[in-house]
């Protein structure tokens, strides 16, 4: 039973790490896309 709890907590920790990684990747993509569109918008409006 004790081993099962340890294995479960390890899985939960792994999932938490993966979720954090995904969140940071999504956030980085969001910021990159936002910057990209802002630059695009400035180029279009300055013409």
C-alpha positions, 0 to 999 in steps of 0.5 A: 500500500505504501509503495502504491501511494509513493508511485501515485504521488510520483505520477502526480508530481510528473503531471504537475511538471508537464502541466507547468511546462505546457503552460509556459510554452503556451504563454511564450507562444501567446507573447510571441504571436501578440508581438508578431501581430503588433509589428504586422499591425504597425507596418500595415498602418504606417503604409 
